[in-house]
Amino acid sequence: MRETLRLRIELGALLAAVAVLYVWNLAASGWANAFYSAAAQAGSQNWEAFFFGSSDAANSITVDKPPAALWIMDLSVRLFGLSSWSILVPEALMGVATAWILYLAVRRAALPATESERVAHVAGLAAAAALALTPVAALMFRFNNPDALLVLLMTAAGYAVVRSVQDAKARWLAVAGVLLGFGFLTKQLQVLLVVPGFALAYVGAAPHTLRKRLLHLLGALGAMVAGAGWWIVAVMLTPASARPFIGGSQTNSILELTFGYNGFGRLTGDEVGSVGGRNGWGTPELFRLFSDSFGGQIAWLLPAALLLGAALLWVGRRAPRTDAVRASVIVWGGWVLVTGLTFSLMQGIIHEYYSVALAPGIAAIVGLGGGVLWHRRRFPTDAFALAAAIVAAGVTGAVLLGRASGFVPWLAWAVVMAALAAGAGVLASGFGVRLPRAVGRTTAALALVAGLAGPFAFTLDTVATPHSGAIVSAGPSSGFGGRGGFGAPGGFRNGGIPRGQSQAGGQGGGQAGQGQAGAFGGPQALGGAGFGGGRGGAGGLLGATTPSSALVSALQTDASKYTWAAAVVGSNNAAGYQLAAQLPVMALGGFNGTDPSPTPAQFQTLVKEGKIHYFIAASLMQGSSGSNDAQQIADWVAANYTAQTIGGTTVYALN
């Protein structure tokens, strides 16, 4: 009883530490990704916007993802009011929940292999700590992109699969299917990357006949389809005139969004409505995850995880088919291999923060492999494998720390020395040297330093740095760095971008009449607004505006007379004005300004009916594909209405 209480206290202490880490300095990021914050504000005001995931409460267009991640934020804002805290604290709590579930999954798998409650407990704690201290996890569990909920749901599904295999209960496999279905409603096809490992583990290890195992998988597939399909069917059956336009699509179709912009287009680079096109987001390569841009986000323990996973499969090669450790390695290892290879070789849009999807798989294998092999370290093969993984973690950490010029320069050497000392201690045990208990504990502590000191330092830097905009990264390197950032080598790089912020993440609107290139190229595009100007730079594709108090006052004046206080090209432009005024702002063209919503004829009708108060001049990046309806609308406004300047921003009063 006393030992059980001690284990629970240790787990509680770890989770409390994760909560503090993820909540600390959270409000410094403000609206974080204002694109989703504005949608949360809209969903908190209007249930139709809540259901469909609209960008504004008047339901002109949805965000370019299904709305599951928004539902959490919407409800929080309804309960606690609109603030940075109400939007971001739920994300941090998702991080704590993910660490807890991963602990449960690893502990459950390690217990039969070690027959030690203490060893299994420590393995689970190590996995939870490795996850929490992964820099990109600390970033995304403190940010309001859909990735936090996606990772939570996938991790919970992984736990359910592990439990289903061990307990011989198909209902847990069905639970995994439902969770993956809601994962689909979070980030669509990305959730399917974990399915091969889950299915292979169940087919290979579940204690049933092959026929039953296959039938159970079919049932889980049905549960997954049901978990996502109810919302997809509801959207498809709702007449287009009775719902918002599906953002990110060109035909107002949720299926097009699923299989095009958010689906196969990500793999091939052929994404209509996207910016950059094929190879515009870095060069696909086998070792992309170790590149300058991705390495510091996720690669710290990746080599160690691969070594430990392979070692567990080798030492358990003669174990029964239903072996829990082997099944878990397939669950988490399949997750890492399929997701890692997909991210490495995909040719479409990819951002460094996507790599958070790898964090639970890597952490689970590190915790499980470390715990089991530490328990078996008196066997030479196990000791050698564990020592190799420790040294690999230390060397990887030193290399990644060395890339961050001037960042804690002594730490790289400390990590290497700790790895070598811990590796030597483990090898000594494997060759029959009986080490004193204190030396054994020191060896374990040095192994943790070798593996976690580097990511911990990057995580602390991440926590101390505000992050905002559409594209963010963790650690001391900024924004788009290295070869995996926006554009090919020579595109946006670290220099000149404040840490934690995306390009165009400044304040204010564009100055009038600057004659600079706008969203679609050409002088005075989108009403003559340039990419910079105002009070610190315009918003655009990657960052939201922060309008002047004079403009906010103008938007709020007589707002009850209009459906939309304003219209502006691009969702991030609209988000800044909407969050400041807390009024619906129409995002012409959706996120990239390239969706055909509304058409010029529809916009002109809305203006004629007196539903839009202002058109705000703005600009986006060049190089977009898709509809040019937003450009035509901007040209029509500029030709038929008089420009005026309010608070340094060019606007047109439409009524």
C-alpha positions in Angstrom: 0.0 0.0 0.0 2.8 2.4 0.9 4.7 1.6 -2.3 1.5 2.1 -4.4 1.0 5.5 -2.8 4.6 6.4 -3.5 4.3 5.5 -7.2 1.1 7.7 -7.5 2.8 10.6 -5.8 5.8 10.3 -8.2 3.4 10.2 -11.2 1.4 13.2 -9.8 4.6 15.1 -9.3 5.7 14.6 -12.8 2.3 15.5 -14.3 2.2 18.6 -12.1 5.6 19.6 -13.3 4.5 19.2 -16.9 1.4 21.3 -16.2 3.6 24.1 -14.7 6.0 23.9 -17.7 3.2 24.1 -20.2 1.2 26.9 -18.5 4.2 29.0 -17.5 4.4 32.3 -19.5 1.5 31.1 -21.7 -0.3 34.4 -22.1 2.9 35.9 -23.6 1.9 34.3 -26.9 -1.3 36.4 -27.1 -3.7 35.0 -29.7 -1.0 32.5 -30.8 -2.4 31.4 -34.2 -5.0 34.2 -34.6 -6.5 32.2 -37.5 -7.9 29.6 -35.1 -8.4 32.1 -32.2 -10.8 34.1 -34.4 -12.6 30.9 -35.3 -12.9 30.1 -31.6 -14.3 33.5 -31.0 -16.9 33.0 -33.8 -17.8 29.5 -32.5 -18.4 30.9 -29.0 -21.0 33.3 -30.4 -22.8 31.2 -32.9 -23.7 27.5 -32.7 -23.7 27.2 -36.5 -20.2 28.6 -36.6 -19.3 26.1 -33.8 -20.6 23.1 -35.7 -19.0 23.9 -39.1 -15.8 25.6 -37.8 -16.5 29.0 -39.4 -14.0 31.8 -39.4 -16.6 34.3 -38.4 -19.9 34.3 -36.5 -21.8 35.3 -39.7 -20.6 32.0 -41.3 -19.1 33.2 -44.6 -16.3 30.5 -44.8 -14.8 27.7 -42.6 -11.2 27.2 -41.6 -9.3 24.8 -43.8 -9.6 21.9 -41.3 -12.5 20.1 -39.7 -13.7 21.7 -36.5 -12.9 19.2 -33.7 -9.9 21.2 -32.3 -12.0 24.3 -32.4 -14.8 22.8 -30.4 -12.6 22.6 -27.3 -11.6 26.2 -27.7 -15.1 27.4 -28.5 -16.5 25.8 -25.3 -13.7 27.3 -23.2 -14.3 30.7 -24.6 -18.1 30.4 -23.9 -17.3 29.4 -20.3 -14.5 31.8 -19.5 -14.7 34.6 -22.0 -12.4 35.5 -24.9 -8.8 35.6 -23.8 -5.4 34.1 -24.5 -5.8 31.9 -21.4 -9.2 30.5 -22.4 -7.8 29.6 -25.8 -4.4 28.2 -24.8 -4.9 26.6 -21.4 -6.9 23.7 -22.9 -4.0 23.0 -25.2 -1.6 22.8 -22.2 -4.0 20.4 -20.4 -4.1 18.2 -23.5 -0.3 17.9 -23.2 -0.6 16.8 -19.6 -3.3 14.3 -20.5 -1.1 12.9 -23.4 1.8 12.4 -21.0 -0.4 10.6 -18.5 -1.9 8.3 -21.2 1.5 7.5 -22.6 2.7 6.6 -19.1 -0.2 4.2 -18.7 0.5 2.6 -22.1 4.2 2.1 -21.5 3.8 0.9 -17.9 1.2 -1.6 -19.0 3.5 -3.1 -21.7 6.6 -3.1 -19.5 5.1 -4.8 -16.4 4.8 -8.4 -17.8 8.3 -8.2 -19.3 10.0 -7.0 -16.1 7.7 -8.4 -13.5 8.5 -5.4 -11.5 6.0 -2.6 -10.6 8.9 -0.2 -9.9 10.7 -0.9 -13.2 7.5 -0.6 -15.2 6.6 2.6 -13.4 10.0 4.2 -14.1 9.7 3.1 -17.8 6.3 4.9 -18.0 7.7 8.0 -16.2 10.7 8.1 -18.6 8.3 7.9 -21.6 6.1 10.7 -20.2 9.1 12.9 -19.5 10.6 12.3 -22.9 7.4 13.3 -24.5 6.9 16.4 -22.4 10.5 17.6 -22.9 10.4 17.2 -26.7 10.8 20.8 -27.9 8.1 20.6 -30.6 5.7 19.0 -28.1 6.3 21.9 -25.6 5.6 24.3 -28.5 2.4 22.7 -29.8 0.9 22.0 -26.4 1.2 25.7 -25.7 -0.3 26.7 -29.1 -3.7 26.5 -30.6 -3.2 24.6 -33.8 -5.1 21.3 -34.2 -2.0 19.3 -33.6 -2.4 19.2 -29.8 -5.7 17.5 -30.0 -4.6 15.2 -32.8 -1.6 13.9 -30.8 -3.8 13.4 -27.7 -6.4 11.4 -29.7 -3.7 9.3 -31.4 -1.9 8.6 -28.2 -5.2 7.5 -26.5 -5.9 5.3 -29.5 -2.4 3.7 -29.1 -3.2 3.0 -25.5 -6.5 1.4 -26.4 -4.8 -0.8 -28.9 -2.2 -1.9 -26.4 -4.9 -2.6 -23.9 -7.0 -4.5 -26.4 -4.1 -6.8 -27.2 -3.3 -7.5 -23.6 -6.8 -7.8 -22.2 -8.2 -9.7 -25.2 -11.2 -7.3 -25.3 -12.3 -6.1 -28.7 -14.2 -3.2 -27.3 -10.9 -1.4 -26.6 -10.1 -1.7 -30.3 -13.4 -0.2 -31.1 -12.6 2.7 -28.7 -9.3 3.2 -30.7 -11.4 3.4 -33.9 -13.7 6.1 -32.4 -10.7 8.1 -31.2 -9.1 7.9 -34.6 -12.4 9.0 -36.2 -12.3 12.1 -34.1 -8.7 12.5 -35.0 -9.9 12.6 -38.6 -12.2 15.5 -37.6 -9.1 17.2 -36.2 -6.6 17.0 -39.1 -8.2 14.6 -41.6 -5.9 12.1 -43.4 -2.9 12.6 -41.1 -4.5 10.4 -38.5 -4.3 7.4 -40.8 -0.5 7.3 -40.6 -0.7 5.5 -37.2 -3.2 2.9 -38.5 -0.8 0.5 -40.2 1.2 -0.1 -36.9 -2.0 -0.4 -34.9 -3.5 -3.0 -37.3 -0.3 -5.0 -37.6 0.1 -5.1 -33.8 -3.4 -6.4 -33.3 -3.3 -9.0 -36.1 0.1 -10.2 -34.9 -0.5 -10.3 -31.1 -4.1 -10.3 -30.1 -5.0 -13.6 -28.3 -7.8 -14.6 -30.7 -8.0 -16.7 -33.9 -7.0 -15.0 -37.1 -10.6 -14.9 -38.2 -11.7 -13.1 -35.0 -8.7 -10.7 -35.2 -9.7 -9.7 -38.8 -13.3 -9.3 -37.8 -12.3 -7.1 -34.8 -10.3 -4.9 -37.2 -13.3 -4.5 -39.5 -15.3 -3.5 -36.5 -12.7 -1.0 -35.5 -12.7 0.4 -39.0 -16.5 0.8 -38.8 -16.0 2.6 -35.5 -13.5 4.9 -37.0 -15.8 5.7 -40.0 -18.7 6.3 -37.6 -16.5 8.6 -35.4 -15.8 10.8 -38.4 -18.6 10.1 -40.8 -21.5 11.6 -38.8 -20.0 15.1 -39.3 -18.9 14.5 -42.9 -22.4 13.3 -43.8 -24.0 16.2 -42.0 -21.9 18.7 -44.0 -22.6 16.9 -47.3 -26.3 16.8 -46.7 -26.6 20.5 -45.7 -27.4 22.6 -48.8 -24.5 24.9 -49.7 -26.8 27.9 -49.3 -27.5 26.9 -45.6 -23.9 26.6 -44.5 -20.6 28.4 -44.8 -18.2 27.7 -47.8 -15.7 24.9 -47.1 -12.4 26.8 -46.7 -9.4 25.3 -48.4 -11.5 23.8 -51.3 -12.2 25.2 -54.7 -15.6 23.6 -55.1 -17.1 24.1 -51.7 -16.7 20.4 -51.0 -15.5 18.7 -47.8 -14.4 15.7 -49.9 -12.2 17.9 -52.0 -10.7 19.4 -48.9 -10.1 15.9 -47.5 -8.4 14.3 -50.5 -7.0 17.4 -52.2 -5.6 20.3 -50.2 -5.4 18.3 -46.9 -4.9 14.9 -48.5 -2.9 13.6 -51.5 -1.9 17.2 -52.4 0.3 17.2 -49.3 2.2 14.1 -50.7 2.5 15.2 -54.3 2.8 19.0 -53.9 -0.1 19.5 -56.3 -2.3 21.6 -54.0 -4.7 24.0 -55.7 -5.0 27.1 -53.6 -1.7 26.6 -51.9 1.4 28.8 -51.8 4.6 27.4 -53.0 3.6 24.4 -55.0 5.7 21.3 -55.6 9.0 21.4 -53.6 8.1 24.9 -52.4 8.3 23.8 -48.8 11.8 22.2 -48.8 13.3 19.3 -50.6 12.0 15.9 -49.7 14.8 13.6 -48.5 15.2 10.5 -46.4 16.9 12.3 -43.6 14.7 15.4 -43.5 13.9 14.9 -39.9 17.6 15.4 -39.0 17.9 18.6 -41.1 18.7 22.0 -39.6 15.0 22.9 -39.5 13.5 19.7 -38.2 16.3 18.3 -36.1 16.0 20.5 -33.1 12.3 20.0 -33.0 12.1 16.2 -32.9 15.3 14.3 -33.7 16.9 14.2 -30.2 15.8 10.7 -29.3 15.0 9.3 -32.7 18.2 7.3 -33.3 18.0 5.9 -29.8 14.3 5.0 -30.3 15.2 3.1 -33.5 18.0 1.2 -31.8 15.9 0.4 -28.8 12.9 -0.7 -30.9 15.2 -3.0 -33.0 16.8 -4.4 -29.8 13.4 -5.2 -28.2 12.3 -7.1 -31.3 15.6 -9.0 -31.3 15.7 -10.0 -27.7 12.0 -11.0 -27.8 12.2 -12.9 -31.1 11.4 -16.2 -29.3 8.6 -14.8 -27.2 5.1 -16.0 -27.7 3.0 -14.4 -30.5 1.0 -12.5 -27.9 4.0 -10.9 -26.3 3.0 -7.4 -25.0 6.4 -5.8 -25.5 6.7 -6.8 -29.2 3.1 -5.7 -29.8 3.9 -2.3 -28.2 7.0 -1.9 -30.3 4.9 -2.5 -33.4 2.3 0.0 -32.3 4.7 2.8 -31.5 7.5 1.8 -33.9 5.0 1.5 -36.8 3.7 4.9 -35.9 7.3 6.4 -36.0 8.3 4.7 -39.2 5.2 5.4 -41.3 4.8 9.0 -40.1 8.6 9.7 -40.3 8.9 8.4 -43.8 5.8 10.3 -44.9 7.1 13.6 -43.5 10.5 13.0 -45.0 9.4 12.3 -48.5 6.2 14.3 -48.9 6.5 17.1 -51.5 3.6 19.4 -50.5 3.1 21.8 -47.6 5.1 20.7 -44.5 6.0 22.7 -41.4 8.5 21.8 -38.7 5.8 21.7 -36.1 4.1 18.8 -37.9 6.8 16.6 -36.4 5.0 16.7 -33.0 3.0 13.8 -34.4 6.2 11.7 -33.9 6.8 12.6 -30.3 4.6 10.0 -28.6 5.9 7.1 -30.6 9.5 8.1 -30.0 9.0 8.6 -26.3 7.1 5.4 -25.9 9.9 3.3 -27.4 12.5 5.1 -25.5 10.7 4.6 -22.2 9.8 1.0 -22.9 13.1 0.0 -24.4 15.1 1.8 -21.7 13.1 0.2 -18.9 13.1 -3.4 -20.3 16.8 -3.4 -21.3 17.9 -1.7 -18.0 16.1 -4.6 -16.2 18.0 -7.1 -18.4 21.3 -5.2 -18.5 23.2 -8.2 -17.0 22.8 -9.9 -20.4 25.6 -8.8 -22.7 23.4 -8.3 -25.8 20.9 -6.2 -23.9 23.6 -4.2 -22.2 25.3 -3.5 -25.5 22.0 -2.4 -27.1 21.1 -0.1 -24.2 24.6 1.4 -24.1 24.5 2.0 -27.9 21.2 3.8 -27.5 22.5 6.0 -24.7 25.6 7.0 -26.7 23.4 7.6 -29.8 21.2 9.9 -27.8 24.2 11.8 -26.4 25.9 12.2 -29.7 22.6 13.3 -31.4 22.0 15.8 -28.6 25.5 17.2 -28.9 25.2 17.6 -32.7 21.8 19.4 -32.4 23.1 21.6 -29.6 26.1 22.5 -31.7 23.9 23.8 -34.5 22.4 26.4 -32.3 25.4 28.7 -32.3 26.1 30.3 -28.9 23.3 28.4 -27.1 24.7 27.0 -23.9 28.0 26.0 -25.6 29.2 23.8 -22.7 26.1 21.6 -22.7 27.0 19.6 -25.8 30.3 18.4 -24.1 28.4 17.6 -20.9 25.9 15.5 -22.8 28.6 13.5 -24.6 30.5 12.9 -21.4 27.4 11.8 -19.6 26.5 9.4 -22.5 29.9 7.8 -22.5 30.0 7.4 -18.7 26.5 5.9 -18.7 27.2 3.6 -21.6 30.4 2.4 -19.9 28.4 1.7 -16.7 25.8 -0.3 -18.6 28.4 -2.3 -20.5 30.2 -3.1 -17.2 27.0 -4.7 -15.9 26.6 -6.7 -19.1 30.1 -8.2 -18.7 29.5 -9.4 -15.1 30.8 -6.4 -13.2 28.7 -6.0 -10.0 28.5 -2.2 -9.5 27.6 -0.7 -6.2 24.0 0.4 -5.9 25.0 4.1 -5.8 27.0 3.6 -9.1 24.0 2.0 -10.7 21.8 4.9 -9.8 24.5 7.4 -11.0 24.6 5.5 -14.3 20.8 5.8 -14.7 21.0 9.5 -13.9 23.7 10.0 -16.4 21.7 8.2 -19.0 18.8 10.6 -18.4 21.1 13.5 -18.7 22.5 12.2 -22.0 19.0 11.8 -23.5 17.0 14.7 -22.0 19.4 17.5 -21.2 19.5 18.8 -24.7 15.8 18.7 -25.5 15.1 20.1 -22.0 17.3 23.2 -22.7 15.5 23.7 -26.0 12.2 23.3 -24.3 13.0 25.9 -21.7 13.9 28.3 -24.4 10.6 27.5 -26.2 8.6 28.1 -23.0 10.4 31.4 -22.5 9.7 32.6 -26.0 6.3 34.0 -27.2 5.0 32.3 -30.3 2.5 33.7 -32.7 1.5 33.5 -36.4 0.8 30.6 -38.7 4.3 29.0 -38.8 6.2 28.6 -35.6 9.1 26.5 -34.4 10.7 25.4 -31.1 14.0 26.1 -29.5 16.6 28.9 -30.1 16.3 28.7 -33.9 13.6 30.9 -35.4 10.7 30.6 -37.7 11.7 28.9 -41.0 15.3 27.9 -40.5 17.4 25.5 -42.5 16.4 23.4 -45.5 12.9 22.5 -44.5 11.5 26.0 -44.2 9.3 27.9 -46.5 10.7 27.8 -50.0 13.9 26.1 -51.2 17.3 27.0 -49.8 17.7 30.7 -49.9 14.1 31.3 -49.0 13.0 32.6 -45.6 15.6 31.7 -43.1 16.4 32.6 -39.5 17.8 36.0 -40.0 15.4 38.9 -39.6 12.5 37.1 -38.1 11.8 37.5 -34.4 12.0 34.2 -32.6 8.7 32.4 -32.3 6.9 34.6 -34.8 6.0 34.1 -38.4 6.7 36.4 -41.3 4.1 39.2 -41.5 3.2 38.8 -37.9 3.4 42.4 -37.0 0.9 45.1 -36.4 -1.3 47.4 -38.3 -2.7 47.5 -41.8 -1.1 48.5 -45.1 -0.5 52.1 -46.0 -2.7 53.5 -48.8 -1.4 53.9 -52.3 2.1 52.5 -51.9 1.9 50.7 -55.2 3.6 47.6 -53.9 2.9 44.0 -55.0 -0.2 42.6 -53.4 -1.5 39.1 -52.9 -1.5 38.1 -56.5 1.3 40.3 -57.8 1.1 43.5 -59.8 1.1 47.1 -58.6 -1.6 48.2 -56.2 -3.0 44.8 -56.0 -5.9 44.4 -53.5 -6.7 48.1 -53.4 -3.1 49.3 -53.4 -2.1 48.0 -50.0 1.5 46.9 -49.6 2.9 44.0 -47.7 4.3 46.3 -45.0 3.3 49.7 -43.6 0.9 50.7 -40.9 2.2 50.4 -37.3 4.8 47.7 -37.8 3.8 45.6 -40.7 0.6 44.2 -42.2 -0.9 40.9 -41.6 -1.3 38.5 -44.4 -0.8 34.8 -45.1 1.2 34.1 -42.0 0.3 36.6 -39.3 -2.7 38.6 -38.1 -3.0 42.3 -38.1 -3.2 44.4 -34.9 -5.5 47.3 -35.9 -5.4 50.8 -34.4 -7.9 51.9 -31.9 -9.3 54.3 -34.4 -10.1 51.5 -36.9 -11.5 49.3 -34.2 -13.8 52.1 -33.2 -14.9 52.6 -36.8 -15.7 48.9 -37.2 -17.8 48.9 -34.0 -19.8 52.0 -35.0 -23.3 51.1 -36.0 -22.2 47.4 -36.1 -25.7 46.2 -35.4 -26.7 47.4 -38.9 -24.4 45.1 -40.7 -23.9 41.3 -40.9 -20.1 41.8 -41.4 -18.3 44.8 -39.9 -15.7 44.5 -42.7 -14.4 42.3 -45.5 -10.7 41.7 -46.1 -8.7 39.3 -48.2 -7.2 36.4 -46.3 -8.2 34.7 -43.0 -5.3 36.0 -41.0 -6.0 39.6 -42.1 -9.6 39.1 -41.1 -8.6 37.4 -37.8 -6.8 40.4 -36.4 -9.7 42.8 -37.1 -12.2 40.3 -35.8 -10.4 39.6 -32.5 -9.9 43.3 -31.9 -13.5 44.4 -32.7 -15.2 41.1 -31.7 -17.4 41.4 -34.7 -17.7 39.2 -37.8 -15.2 40.1 -40.5 -15.5 38.3 -43.8 -12.3 36.6 -45.0 -12.3 36.9 -48.7 -10.7 33.8 -50.3 -10.2 32.0 -47.0 -6.7 31.3 -45.6 -4.6 31.9 -48.7 -7.1 34.3 -50.3 -7.5 31.8 -53.2 -10.8 30.1 -52.4 -13.7 31.2 -54.6 -15.7 32.6 -51.7 -17.5 34.8 -52.2 -17.7 35.2 -55.9 -17.6 38.8 -57.2 -21.3 38.6 -58.0 -22.1 37.3 -54.5 -20.0 40.0 -52.9 -21.6 42.8 -55.0 -25.1 41.5 -53.9 -24.1 41.5 -50.2 -22.9 45.1 -50.6 -26.1 46.1 -52.4 -28.1 44.6 -49.5 -26.1 46.6 -47.0 -24.6 43.7 -45.2 -20.9 44.7 -45.3 -19.7 48.0 -43.8 -16.0 48.3 -44.8 -13.6 46.8 -47.2 -10.1 46.8 -45.8 -7.1 46.9 -48.2 -4.5 44.2 -47.5 -2.0 42.0 -49.3 -0.8 38.5 -49.2 2.2 36.6 -50.6 2.7 36.1 -54.3 2.8 32.7 -55.9 -0.6 31.3 -54.9 -2.7 29.1 -57.2 -6.4 28.8 -57.2 -9.2 31.3 -57.6 -8.6 35.0 -58.3 -12.1 36.1 -57.2 -10.6 38.1 -54.3 -8.5 40.1 -56.7 -11.5 40.8 -58.8 -13.5 42.0 -55.7 -10.6 44.2 -54.7 -10.4 45.7 -58.2 -14.2 46.3 -58.2 -14.1 48.0 -54.8 -11.1 50.3 -55.8 -12.9 51.3 -59.0 -16.3 52.1 -57.4 -15.6 53.4 -53.9 -13.4 56.1 -52.4 -10.4 55.1 -50.3 -9.8 56.7 -46.9 -7.3 56.2 -44.2 -8.3 55.3 -40.6 -5.5 54.8 -38.2 -3.0 54.3 -40.9 -5.0 51.6 -42.7 -6.7 52.0 -46.1 -10.4 51.3 -46.0 -13.4 51.7 -48.3 -16.8 52.5 -46.8 -19.3 50.3 -48.7 -22.4 51.6 -47.0 
